[in-house]
Amino acid sequence: MIIRTTVKSIQDIMRQDVGIDGDAQRISQLTWMFFLKIIDDQDQELELTRDGYRSPIPKQYQWRSWAADPEGVTGEPLLNFINDDLFPALKGLKLTGKPGDRRRVVRDVFEDAYNYMKSGHLIRQVVNKINQIDFNNLDERRHFGEFYEQLLNDLQSAGNAGEYYTPRAVTAFMADRIDPHPGEILLDPACGTGGFLTCAIRHMEKNYVRTPKQREKMHGSLRAVEKKQLPHMLCVTNMLLHGIEDPSFVRHDNTLARPLISWGKEERVDIVLTNPPFGGREEDGIENNFPTFRTKETADLFLALIVRLLKPDGRAAVVLPDGTLFGEGVKTRLKEHLMEECNLHTIVRLPNSVFKPYASIGTNLLFFEKGTPTRDIWFYEHRVPEGQKAYSMTKPIRLEHFQDCIAWWGGNERNGRMETPQAWRVTAEEVKGRGYNLDIKNPHSVADDHGDPKTLLADLAAAEAETAGLRDQLKAIIAEALAR
């Protein structure tokens, strides 16, 4: 594929630049450059098709003005232009205040962006390679979109950047089960690189979008927030690639920074699809926004917020760690609140290896609906495919691995569910009797027989004695060799 070859050659050029250190910086550098090319290609199309349309970017800073000519400015003058003119101008764009202001999109993307490259000559080489891609060509854009997904997947091996990526099989499964429709307000309050948004868009385009009006309705109902600069920039670019002209609904902000009580009825949403950061802790003072659930643990605060933000009959699918299921204290109060306010109807338990390599903790997919208290919870244990010990970078989880669960689900009404070796039901009263501990193991699983503890300890002692004897023999051999 020419797109893949082009981007690989760009990455090879970047590796020669002394200013770029590691995959995360390389991806960040790639993204702001792709963003400017994509939005300029989109602008040129809109200028032809929409009367009176003007680019949100001043003429001298548009990609076509400084980057499109392969023989254009290069070296030190190009480097100085980017650092001293382009970045300050885009960071300081004056907003119009009108709805759908694309200037906000550009300014938010560049707010904390940085040019890592130090060689203007290498920048020119990268720019010329990017110019080989026409983002107004639907076929090229589709191929690039597929490659962009792979680029986001590569974040998993880019140090801490991996925390922003949820495996696409998981996001696609959750979107499929929630079944969003155009016009339903859909929010991801911790959107990362936009995986849930893109899966929701694809689901609606495949099943419900048939007219331009329906597509406009779908785009107008999306909401998202991301706190950190790199994933925000990746998400906005992702939205542009999916044909969204105004991705200003992707806000660069911290959803938890507002008091829980300040979220009014007019801000309620029909659907929440999200994988909130877990294992993280919020900065001092944020917990004061959640007086009933005072904690600094990010995942707990997001769960409280999601329950608040759902409309009556609103539905949610949320990724949460095992710690939320068995945790006590604030976590107990949260689970009690969740089960009183919502029908927590399904918990899909995932194996530890789903989020490898950057996390190896047990995760769960919680599905719930606002408005009626929980009476029964169905658990479904997702298992690694037969013949495979665990999911990995080379053998990741795929959507087809969820087909058994989809077949068992019972459609949107969840009719006809039955207990199976992988599925079991627990009543709300049972959960309450357990102190709201939701870490309920599969009752159909046969526990591994590890043998008699006394025998195991005797075997361990014998093995340790044998190891000590071998170590002494090795020491004697080394001493004899050194004495010669």
Secondary structure per residue as TSV (DSSP state, phi and psi in degrees):
chain	resnum	aa	ss	phi	psi
A	1	M	-	360.0	127.8
A	2	I	H	-62.2	-35.1
A	3	I	H	-61.2	-49.0
A	4	R	H	-60.0	-42.4
A	5	T	H	-63.8	-42.6
A	6	T	H	-61.5	-47.5
A	7	V	H	-68.3	-36.5
A	8	K	H	-62.5	-40.5
A	9	S	H	-67.1	-33.7
A	10	I	H	-63.6	-45.1
A	11	Q	H	-63.3	-36.9
A	12	D	H	-64.3	-38.8
A	13	I	H	-64.3	-44.8
A	14	M	H	-62.1	-32.2
A	15	R	T	-65.2	-19.3
A	16	Q	T	-80.8	-14.3
A	17	D	-	-85.6	130.1
A	18	V	T	-71.5	-14.8
A	19	G	T	-82.6	-15.9
A	20	I	-	-101.1	125.6
A	21	D	-	-124.6	96.4
A	22	G	S	95.7	168.1
A	23	D	H	-64.0	-39.4
A	24	A	H	-62.1	-44.4
A	25	Q	H	-66.8	-38.8
A	26	R	H	-63.1	-43.4
A	27	I	H	-67.1	-39.8
A	28	S	H	-61.9	-44.5
A	29	Q	H	-62.7	-46.4
A	30	L	H	-57.9	-40.8
A	31	T	H	-70.2	-43.0
A	32	W	H	-68.1	-30.3
A	33	M	H	-71.9	-44.2
A	34	F	H	-61.5	-40.4
A	35	F	H	-56.4	-47.6
A	36	L	H	-65.0	-37.6
A	37	K	H	-69.4	-44.3
A	38	I	H	-63.7	-46.3
A	39	I	H	-70.0	-29.8
A	40	D	H	-71.1	-42.3
A	41	D	H	-60.6	-41.7
A	42	Q	H	-65.0	-42.2
A	43	D	H	-58.4	-44.0
A	44	Q	H	-63.7	-35.6
A	45	E	H	-70.2	-41.8
A	46	L	H	-67.2	-32.8
A	47	E	H	-64.1	-29.5
A	48	L	H	-83.6	-31.9
A	49	T	H	-102.2	-14.9
A	50	R	S	-124.9	121.9
A	51	D	T	-62.0	132.8
A	52	G	T	74.2	8.8
A	53	Y	-	-72.5	137.8
A	54	R	-	-129.9	140.6
A	55	S	-	-62.5	144.6
A	56	P	S	-72.4	-11.6
A	57	I	S	-102.4	127.7
A	58	P	-	-53.0	147.5
A	59	K	G	-52.8	-44.2
A	60	Q	G	-69.8	-14.6
A	61	Y	G	-105.1	-1.5
A	62	Q	S	-69.1	145.7
A	63	W	H	-52.2	-42.1
A	64	R	H	-63.1	-24.3
A	65	S	H	-81.4	-37.4
A	66	W	H	-117.6	-12.9
A	67	A	T	-118.1	-24.2
A	68	A	S	-69.3	-32.4
A	69	D	-	-78.3	114.6
A	70	P	T	-62.7	-20.3
A	71	E	T	-101.1	15.1
A	72	G	S	-75.1	-165.1
A	73	V	S	-55.6	140.2
A	74	T	-	-148.1	-177.7
A	75	G	H	61.7	-144.8
A	76	E	H	-60.9	-40.9
A	77	P	H	-60.0	-39.0
A	78	L	H	-67.0	-44.2
A	79	L	H	-60.4	-44.7
A	80	N	H	-64.8	-39.2
A	81	F	I	-60.8	-45.6
A	82	I	I	-65.8	-48.0
A	83	N	I	-74.3	-39.6
A	84	D	I	-98.1	-22.0
A	85	D	I	-115.3	-58.4
A	86	L	I	-60.4	-55.1
A	87	F	H	-63.9	-47.9
A	88	P	H	-59.2	-38.2
A	89	A	H	-66.5	-43.6
A	90	L	H	-74.8	-32.2
A	91	K	H	-67.6	-28.2
A	92	G	T	-107.4	21.2
A	93	L	-	-56.5	132.4
A	94	K	-	-80.0	130.3
A	95	L	-	-85.5	150.7
A	96	T	-	-84.3	-24.0
A	97	G	-	82.0	-0.8
A	98	K	S	-86.0	153.4
A	99	P	T	-60.4	144.0
A	100	G	T	70.1	27.1
A	101	D	-	-72.5	107.6
A	102	R	H	-70.2	-14.5
A	103	R	H	-62.3	-36.3
A	104	R	H	-61.9	-39.3
A	105	V	H	-59.9	-48.5
A	106	V	H	-64.3	-46.9
A	107	R	H	-63.6	-41.7
A	108	D	H	-65.4	-37.8
A	109	V	H	-63.7	-40.8
A	110	F	H	-91.9	-2.8
A	111	E	S	-52.0	-47.9
A	112	D	S	-119.7	17.2
A	113	A	-	-75.0	162.8
A	114	Y	-	-148.3	141.0
A	115	N	-	-90.4	107.1
A	116	Y	-	-82.4	-22.5
A	117	M	-	-73.0	142.5
A	118	K	-	-108.9	-12.6
A	119	S	-	-108.4	117.0
A	120	G	H	-65.6	-30.1
A	121	H	H	-67.6	-42.0
A	122	L	H	-68.7	-35.0
A	123	I	H	-60.4	-43.7
A	124	R	H	-60.6	-40.4
A	125	Q	H	-63.0	-41.7
A	126	V	H	-64.4	-46.6
A	127	V	H	-57.6	-43.2
A	128	N	H	-64.8	-34.9
A	129	K	H	-68.1	-42.5
A	130	I	H	-62.0	-33.5
A	131	N	T	-65.2	-12.5
A	132	Q	T	-75.1	-12.5
A	133	I	-	-101.9	126.5
A	134	D	-	-103.0	106.4
A	135	F	T	-78.3	-3.4
A	136	N	T	-91.2	-8.6
A	137	N	S	-84.0	113.8
A	138	L	H	-58.0	-39.3
A	139	D	H	-67.1	-44.2
A	140	E	H	-65.9	-38.4
A	141	R	H	-66.0	-38.2
A	142	R	H	-63.6	-45.4
A	143	H	H	-63.1	-40.8
A	144	F	H	-67.3	-37.6
A	145	G	H	-58.4	-40.8
A	146	E	H	-65.3	-41.1
A	147	F	H	-68.2	-36.9
A	148	Y	H	-60.9	-38.5
A	149	E	H	-59.5	-41.3
A	150	Q	H	-66.1	-37.0
A	151	L	H	-62.0	-42.0
A	152	L	H	-66.0	-37.5
A	153	N	H	-62.1	-35.9
A	154	D	H	-64.0	-19.5
A	155	L	G	-58.8	-24.7
A	156	Q	G	-59.4	-28.7
A	157	S	G	-101.7	10.2
A	158	A	S	-101.1	55.3
A	159	G	G	61.3	-137.2
A	160	N	G	-65.9	-15.2
A	161	A	G	-62.6	-21.3
A	162	G	G	-59.1	-22.9
A	163	E	G	-65.8	-15.7
A	164	Y	G	-89.0	-2.2
A	165	Y	-	-114.8	126.1
A	166	T	-	-106.7	131.4
A	167	P	-	-49.7	133.4
A	168	R	H	-61.8	-28.6
A	169	A	H	-62.4	-38.0
A	170	V	H	-69.3	-47.0
A	171	T	H	-64.3	-39.5
A	172	A	H	-66.2	-41.3
A	173	F	H	-63.0	-45.4
A	174	M	H	-65.1	-41.7
A	175	A	H	-64.1	-40.4
A	176	D	H	-63.0	-42.0
A	177	R	H	-72.7	-33.2
A	178	I	H	-77.0	-30.5
A	179	D	-	56.3	64.1
A	180	P	-	-69.3	149.6
A	181	H	-	-118.3	151.2
A	182	P	T	-56.4	133.4
A	183	G	T	99.8	-22.2
A	184	E	S	-75.8	130.4
A	185	I	-	-74.6	118.3
A	186	L	E	-116.5	126.4
A	187	L	E	-121.2	136.9
A	188	D	E	-119.4	106.1
A	189	P	T	-78.3	-5.4
A	190	A	T	-144.0	69.7
A	191	C	-	-77.7	-11.8
A	192	G	T	55.5	-128.5
A	193	T	T	-90.0	3.7
A	194	G	S	94.6	20.1
A	195	G	H	-60.8	-43.3
A	196	F	H	-67.6	-37.6
A	197	L	H	-63.2	-47.0
A	198	T	H	-65.3	-38.9
A	199	C	H	-67.2	-38.0
A	200	A	H	-65.1	-41.9
A	201	I	H	-60.6	-47.8
A	202	R	H	-62.2	-40.9
A	203	H	H	-61.4	-45.0
A	204	M	H	-70.1	-39.4
A	205	E	H	-64.7	-36.8
A	206	K	H	-71.2	-37.8
A	207	N	H	-106.1	-27.6
A	208	Y	T	-131.8	-27.1
A	209	V	-	-83.6	116.3
A	210	R	-	-124.7	-16.8
A	211	T	S	-131.8	159.2
A	212	P	H	-57.2	-34.3
A	213	K	H	-66.2	-39.9
A	214	Q	H	-65.9	-37.9
A	215	R	H	-65.6	-42.3
A	216	E	H	-62.2	-39.9
A	217	K	H	-63.2	-41.9
A	218	M	H	-63.0	-50.4
A	219	H	H	-60.4	-38.2
A	220	G	H	-72.8	-9.8
A	221	S	T	-104.5	4.3
A	222	L	E	-87.7	141.9
A	223	R	E	-138.2	141.9
A	224	A	E	-159.5	151.8
A	225	V	E	-140.3	138.5
A	226	E	E	-140.3	131.0
A	227	K	-	-78.5	-37.3
A	228	K	S	-97.7	149.7
A	229	Q	H	-66.5	-49.3
A	230	L	H	-60.3	-53.9
A	231	P	H	-64.5	-31.8
A	232	H	H	-60.9	-46.5
A	233	M	H	-63.2	-41.7
A	234	L	H	-63.3	-39.5
A	235	C	H	-67.7	-46.4
A	236	V	H	-59.9	-43.7
A	237	T	H	-62.7	-39.0
A	238	N	H	-59.9	-42.4
A	239	M	H	-65.4	-41.6
A	240	L	H	-59.4	-41.3
A	241	L	H	-63.8	-26.8
A	242	H	T	-92.2	19.5
A	243	G	T	80.2	13.8
A	244	I	-	-87.8	116.8
A	245	E	S	-72.3	-34.0
A	246	D	-	-123.9	86.2
A	247	P	G	-86.2	26.7
A	248	S	G	-69.2	-10.1
A	249	F	G	-69.4	-15.0
A	250	V	E	-84.7	97.7
A	251	R	E	-88.1	141.5
A	252	H	E	-93.1	94.3
A	253	D	S	-164.3	173.0
A	254	N	-	-109.0	111.5
A	255	T	G	-59.1	-28.1
A	256	L	G	-83.3	-3.4
A	257	A	G	-75.0	-10.7
A	258	R	S	-98.9	145.7
A	259	P	-	-58.3	138.6
A	260	L	G	-55.6	-39.8
A	261	I	G	-70.3	-16.8
A	262	S	G	-78.5	-12.5
A	263	W	-	-77.0	111.9
A	264	G	-	-87.9	173.7
A	265	K	G	-60.8	-34.0
A	266	E	G	-68.4	-13.2
A	267	E	G	-100.6	4.3
A	268	R	-	-69.7	154.6
A	269	V	E	-127.3	160.9
A	270	D	E	-82.2	-34.0
A	271	I	E	-139.5	138.2
A	272	V	E	-122.1	125.9
A	273	L	E	-125.3	118.1
A	274	T	E	-163.1	158.1
A	275	N	-	-125.7	85.7
A	276	P	-	-65.8	149.2
A	277	P	-	-58.7	132.0
A	278	F	-	-123.5	154.0
A	279	G	S	90.0	-13.2
A	280	G	-	-91.3	164.3
A	281	R	B	-129.8	138.1
A	282	E	-	-80.1	159.5
A	283	E	-	-66.7	160.0
A	284	D	T	-55.9	136.8
A	285	G	T	101.8	-28.0
A	286	I	G	-61.9	-36.6
A	287	E	G	-62.8	-22.8
A	288	N	G	-68.0	-18.0
A	289	N	G	-74.5	-11.0
A	290	F	-	-128.0	68.0
A	291	P	G	-59.9	-31.5
A	292	T	G	-75.9	-28.5
A	293	F	G	-125.7	60.0
A	294	R	-	-70.4	108.8
A	295	T	-	-158.2	159.6
A	296	K	-	-101.1	-2.4
A	297	E	B	-76.7	120.5
A	298	T	H	-57.4	-48.3
A	299	A	H	-60.8	-38.3
A	300	D	H	-64.5	-44.0
A	301	L	H	-63.8	-40.3
A	302	F	H	-65.0	-38.7
A	303	L	H	-62.3	-43.2
A	304	A	H	-61.3	-41.5
A	305	L	H	-66.1	-40.9
A	306	I	H	-62.2	-43.9
A	307	V	H	-59.4	-41.0
A	308	R	H	-64.5	-41.2
A	309	L	H	-79.8	-18.6
A	310	L	E	-72.2	137.7
A	311	K	E	-70.0	163.4
A	312	P	E	-56.3	133.1
A	313	D	E	73.8	1.5
A	314	G	E	-67.1	156.8
A	315	R	E	-131.4	154.1
A	316	A	E	-142.7	151.0
A	317	A	E	-133.3	122.9
A	318	V	E	-134.4	136.8
A	319	V	E	-88.7	126.4
A	320	L	E	-138.3	150.5
A	321	P	E	-79.9	164.8
A	322	D	H	-55.0	-34.4
A	323	G	H	-56.6	-33.9
A	324	T	H	-67.4	-36.4
A	325	L	H	-68.7	-42.8
A	326	F	H	-101.7	-6.6
A	327	G	-	-63.1	153.9
A	328	E	-	-113.4	-172.2
A	329	G	T	67.4	-123.2
A	330	V	H	-58.0	-37.8
A	331	K	H	-62.1	-37.2
A	332	T	H	-63.4	-46.7
A	333	R	H	-61.6	-38.3
A	334	L	H	-63.4	-45.6
A	335	K	H	-67.0	-37.3
A	336	E	H	-62.7	-45.0
A	337	H	H	-60.9	-45.8
A	338	L	H	-58.7	-45.8
A	339	M	H	-74.6	-22.2
A	340	E	H	-80.5	-38.6
A	341	E	H	-87.2	-24.3
A	342	C	E	-133.8	158.7
A	343	N	E	-91.9	97.6
A	344	L	E	-80.2	90.6
A	345	H	E	-90.0	-24.3
A	346	T	E	-146.5	137.5
A	347	I	E	-127.0	117.1
A	348	V	E	-96.6	119.4
A	349	R	E	-93.2	122.0
A	350	L	E	-100.9	150.1
A	351	P	-	-69.8	158.6
A	352	N	G	-59.2	-25.1
A	353	S	G	-84.1	-3.4
A	354	V	G	-59.8	-40.2
A	355	F	G	-98.5	12.7
A	356	K	T	-62.7	151.1
A	357	P	T	-94.8	-6.1
A	358	Y	T	-88.8	-7.6
A	359	A	-	-151.7	136.8
A	360	S	-	-127.6	42.4
A	361	I	S	-109.7	155.1
A	362	G	-	-65.8	135.8
A	363	T	E	-127.4	160.4
A	364	N	E	-139.9	147.9
A	365	L	E	-107.1	112.9
A	366	L	E	-99.2	127.8
A	367	F	E	-116.4	124.4
A	368	F	E	-148.2	160.7
A	369	E	E	-128.6	137.0
A	370	K	E	-80.8	141.1
A	371	G	T	124.6	-32.5
A	372	T	S	-127.6	142.1
A	373	P	-	-67.9	158.3
A	374	T	-	-72.7	134.8
A	375	R	-	-112.1	-42.6
A	376	D	E	-138.3	147.2
A	377	I	E	-120.6	127.4
A	378	W	E	-93.4	132.3
A	379	F	E	-107.4	141.2
A	380	Y	E	-131.8	123.1
A	381	E	E	-93.7	110.1
A	382	H	-	-80.7	130.5
A	383	R	-	-114.9	149.9
A	384	V	-	-64.3	141.1
A	385	P	-	-54.4	149.7
A	386	E	T	-59.4	140.3
A	387	G	T	85.8	1.1
A	388	Q	-	-126.0	128.1
A	389	K	S	-75.7	-36.5
A	390	A	S	-160.4	163.5
A	391	Y	-	-77.7	153.7
A	392	S	-	-153.8	179.8
A	393	M	S	-61.1	-37.9
A	394	T	S	-85.1	-24.0
A	395	K	S	-129.4	71.5
A	396	P	-	-77.8	168.5
A	397	I	-	-67.4	140.0
A	398	R	-	-125.1	159.0
A	399	L	G	-59.1	-36.5
A	400	E	G	-62.7	-20.9
A	401	H	G	-67.8	-16.7
A	402	F	G	-93.9	1.3
A	403	Q	H	-61.2	-37.8
A	404	D	H	-61.6	-40.8
A	405	C	H	-67.1	-40.8
A	406	I	H	-62.8	-41.4
A	407	A	H	-65.2	-35.0
A	408	W	H	-76.6	-26.1
A	409	W	H	-54.4	-42.0
A	410	G	-	91.7	26.6
A	411	G	T	68.6	-170.8
A	412	N	T	-63.0	-28.3
A	413	E	T	-89.0	-6.0
A	414	R	T	55.3	45.1
A	415	N	T	-84.4	147.3
A	416	G	T	75.3	18.4
A	417	R	-	-65.9	139.6
A	418	M	-	-132.7	152.9
A	419	E	-	-69.8	137.5
A	420	T	B	-137.1	177.3
A	421	P	T	-58.4	-17.2
A	422	Q	T	-112.9	-5.5
A	423	A	E	-129.5	139.0
A	424	W	E	-151.0	158.0
A	425	R	E	-117.8	141.9
A	426	V	E	-130.8	137.0
A	427	T	E	-81.4	157.3
A	428	A	H	-61.0	-35.0
A	429	E	H	-63.9	-39.4
A	430	E	H	-62.9	-43.0
A	431	V	H	-63.4	-43.3
A	432	K	H	-59.8	-42.4
A	433	G	H	-64.6	-21.6
A	434	R	T	-91.0	9.6
A	435	G	T	69.9	32.3
A	436	Y	S	61.9	29.4
A	437	N	-	-81.9	112.6
A	438	L	-	-96.5	5.1
A	439	D	-	-81.2	71.3
A	440	I	-	-101.6	117.4
A	441	K	-	-75.5	158.1
A	442	N	-	-63.8	114.2
A	443	P	T	-70.2	-14.5
A	444	H	T	-88.0	-9.9
A	445	S	S	-76.8	139.0
A	446	V	-	-90.2	122.3
A	447	A	-	-64.3	139.8
A	448	D	-	-63.5	135.4
A	449	D	-	-88.7	104.7
A	450	H	-	-88.2	-1.1
A	451	G	-	96.4	176.4
A	452	D	-	-70.8	129.0
A	453	P	H	-56.5	-39.4
A	454	K	H	-63.1	-41.9
A	455	T	H	-65.2	-42.8
A	456	L	H	-60.9	-42.1
A	457	L	H	-66.3	-38.7
A	458	A	H	-64.5	-41.4
A	459	D	H	-64.0	-39.7
A	460	L	H	-63.5	-43.4
A	461	A	H	-61.9	-41.7
A	462	A	H	-64.6	-41.1
A	463	A	H	-65.6	-39.7
A	464	E	H	-65.8	-39.0
A	465	A	H	-64.8	-40.4
A	466	E	H	-64.9	-40.3
A	467	T	H	-62.9	-42.1
A	468	A	H	-63.1	-41.0
A	469	G	H	-63.0	-43.2
A	470	L	H	-65.7	-37.2
A	471	R	H	-63.9	-41.3
A	472	D	H	-64.0	-40.7
A	473	Q	H	-61.7	-41.8
A	474	L	H	-64.5	-41.5
A	475	K	H	-60.7	-41.6
A	476	A	H	-64.0	-42.7
A	477	I	H	-62.5	-42.5
A	478	I	H	-66.9	-43.1
A	479	A	H	-61.5	-40.8
A	480	E	H	-65.5	-40.9
A	481	A	H	-65.8	-38.3
A	482	L	H	-71.9	-26.5
A	483	A	H	-75.7	-17.0
A	484	R	-	-73.8	360.0
